Amino acid sequence: MYKNIAANKRNTIFIMLGFVVLVAAIGAAFAYYYDDWRIAAGVLIMASVYALFQYFAASKLAVAMTGAKKIEKKDNPRLYNVVENLTLTAGLPMPEVYIIEDKAPNAFASGRDPKHALVCATTGLLDIMDDKELTAVMAHEISHVKNYDIRVSTIVFGLVCLIGFIADIGWRIGFRSSRRNRDDASPVAFIIIIVASIVAPIAATLAQLAVSRQREYLADSSAAMLTRYPEGMISALKKLEAHAQPMQQQNPATEAMFISSPLKKRSLNNLFSTHPPIEKRIERLENAKFKF
């Protein structure tokens, strides 16, 4: 467990450095196209500042994008007490607790470390889960906090948002410039910008996949260990699969943060999903439940 926590801390640094390098490469493509290398320096500085900003602010952006509302104990004693008891058991500070008004059953955790963490559940999750299943789901989210998964997923979330924005700018500037300067523009430079704008979002998606799938397996196991009741996690996963539906406020950038995908099912099955299939997660818990 401690090795996984240390690995997550290292992954945060590697992801941020990789992001800065990727954005710098895009900036170099723009600089080459316009023959002005000050653009590359400007983009690199912007990427570095943004990466630092994301470290502190990404969780707040995630809350805003999901429509989550912060609650106190009096607002929903059932959920609040479950989270409070689990954090005491795990030896963690009490995180902020949020609820999303949505019929789709789901939950997520976010923050940069256990001292600056939040957990969130949808009203749909609260409606279908009994107390043992709700405890298992929130134990899953508390495990993300304890394992420092939240830091990695929060950083990746913010970087995916910016990569998408930069890619969109690349497309727009590239096509507009090609129309205005057909005689002067270098076709090679134009191709570099377009390729960079295509590769960047793909790289961001692969980063999500790399850090997300194993995190879910680990959090499932950690939840079973925390509650000492793997059947609760297994039953909760079965209900999540049976009642799965897309959430009202959807954003691919926040997908990896949830316990199950909040997006519509894709035609390419699980190839580009940030989550492993629920049946695989259940199978792993079934095979290991006598070890908890």
N, C-alpha and C positions, 0 to 999 in steps of 0.2 A: 504493500500500500504506500509506504513512504517513498519507494522508488518511483511509483507512478506520480506522486505529488511533485517530486524533484524533476521528473521528466516533463510535467506540465509547465513548471516554471521555466525550464530551458526552452520548451517549445514556444512559449510566449515571445522570448527574445528572438528566436530563429524566425518566427513568423513576421515579427515587426521588421527585422532586418531584410527578410525576403521581400516584404512589401515595399520598403524604401528602394531596394534595387530594381524591382519591377517598375515602379513609378518613374525612377530615374531613367530606365531604358525607354519608356514612353516619351519622357521629356527629351531624351537624346534624338528620338525619331522626329519630334517636332522641330528641334533645333537644326537638324540636318535638312529638313524640308525647307525651312525659312532661312537657312544659312546664318543663324544667330544663336551662338552657344550660350548666351545669357539666359535663353529660355530654359535650357537644361538645368542650369544652376538654380533658377527660380523654382522650377518644378521640384527639384530635389529638396530645397529648403521648405517648400510648402508641404511635401510628403513627410518630412521629419517632424515638423510642427504638428501636422495633423495626427501622426502616429502617437505623439505625446498627448495630444488633446483626447484622442480616443481612449487612451488608457484610463483617463479620469471620467470621461463623460459618456462612454458608449452605453452603459446600463440605463442611463436616463433617456437616451435616444430610443433604446429598445422598449422602454415603458411607454414612451410617447407613440411609437409606431404600432404597438399592440393594443393601445387603448386601456391599459391596466390602471386600476384605481387603488391607491393605498388605503388600507383599513387599519382600524384599531381593534382591540379585543372585543369591545362592545358591539362592533359592527357584525362580526361573525365569530362568536366564541368557539364554535366547533373547529374551524380551520385554524384559528389562532392558537388554541390549546394544543392541537396536534403538532404544529410547528414548534411551539414553545417546549413541549415535552421532548421532542426529538433533538432539539439543539442542546438541551440539558444532558441528554444521554450521550450525545456526540462530543460534548465538551466545547461547544462553539458559542460565540456571541449570538444573541437573538437577531435574526435578519429582519428587514422590513417585509411586511406581508401585503400582497396585492391580490386583487380579484379582477378578472375580465368578464364582463357580461356577454357571454356567448354560449350557445347550446352545445357546441362542439367540446367534448371532454378533452382537456389538455392541461399542461402545467409546464412552467419553466423556472429556471434560476438564473440570476445574472449578478454582476459585480466584479470588482477587481481582486478581492480577497475576502476571507471570512468576516473581517471587521466592517466591510463595506459591501454587504451582500443583500439580495432580496430574493424572495420566492413568490411565485404567483400561481394561482389556479383559476380555471374557468368555472362559471356557474354550472356548466354542463357536467364537469367533473364532479363537483360537489353533489349534484343531483343523483348520479348513478352509482357512486361508490359508497359502500358501507364503511363503517369506521376503520376496520382493519385494512381495507383496500386503500382508503384515503391516507392512512398512516404510511402504507407502503409507498404510495406515489410521492408523498412529501419527503419520505426518507430517501427516495431516489434523488429528489432535488437537493436535499441537505447534503447528500453524498457528493453531488457536483460541487457544492460549496467547499466541503472538507477536502476534496481531492484537487482543488484549484482548477477544476474543469471550467469554472465560470470565467476565470481570467482569460483562458485561451479562447473560449467561444465568444466572449464579449469583444476581444480584440479582433478576431476574425470577422465578426459581424460588422464592426465599424469599417474595416478595410475593404470588405466586399462592397459596402455602400459607396465608398470613394472610387474604387476601381470601376464600378459601373458608371459613375458620373464622368470619370476621365475618358472611358471608352466612348461614351455618347458624344463628348466634345470632340474626340478624335474623328469620329464619323462625320460630324457636321462641318468641322473646319476643313477636313480633307476634301469633301465633295464640293463645298463652296469655293475653295481655292482652285480646284481643278476646273471649275466652270469659268472662273474669272481670269485665270492665267494659263490657258491651254498651251500657249506658245513658250512661256518661260518656265513653267513648273517641271521639275524633274519627275519623270514617271517612276523611277526607282524610289525616290523619297516618298512619293505618294503611296506606293505599294507598301513601304515600310510602315507608314502611319496606319493604313488600313489593317495590315497584318497585326500590328501591335494592339489595335483596338479590338480585334477578334480574339487574340491570344490572352489578353489581360483578364477578361471575365472568366475564360475557361480556367486559367491558372487560379483565380480566386475561388472558383467552384471546387477545384481539386483540393485546395487548401482546406475548405470546409469538410470535404469528404475524408481527408486524411486525419483530421482531429476529432471528427464527430462519431463515427461508427463504433470505434473501440471504447470511447467515453461512455456510450450507452450501455454496453455490456458490463463495463466496470461499475457504473452507477447502479445497475440492477443487482449485481452481486453485493455491492456495498450496502444497499438498502436491506437486502436479506440478512446481512450480518448485523446491521444496526438494530433491526426489529426482532431478530432471532425467529423470524416467521416467514420463510420463503414462499409459503402458500399464499400469503397476502399479496406479494408482488406478482406471482403467477396469475392469481385471480384478477388483479387489477389490469394486467396486460391483456388478458382475455377480453375484459370488458372494453378496454380501449380499442381493441381490434373489432369487436362486435358493433360498437357504437361510433366508429370512426366517421368523421365528416369534416369537410374543410371549414376553417374558421372564417368569420365575416371579414375581419381585417387581416389580409394575407400579404406577406412580403417575403420573397425568397431569402433575403438577408437575415431574417430572424428564424428561419426554419430549423437550423441546427440547435437552437436553444431549447426547443420544446421536447417533451418526453416522447411524443409521436408527431409525425409530420402534420403541420396545420394547413398544408396546401392540397389542392385537388390531386387525385392520383394521376400519375403520368403514364403515357402510352408505352414508354420504354421500361416499364416495370420498375425494378429497384436499381437500375444501372447508375442513375445519377441522384439517388436518394441519399440524404445526409443521415438516414436512420437505417439500421439493419432491419430485416423483416421481423415482425413481432413474433412469428412462429419460431424463428431461430433464437430469439431472446428467451422465449418460454422453454425451448428445448435445453438451452444451456442451464437455466435455473433448475429444471427437472433433473438433469444429470448430476447437478452439484448440490441439491438441496439437503442431502444428509451430511454435508460437510460443514454446514453453517451452525 
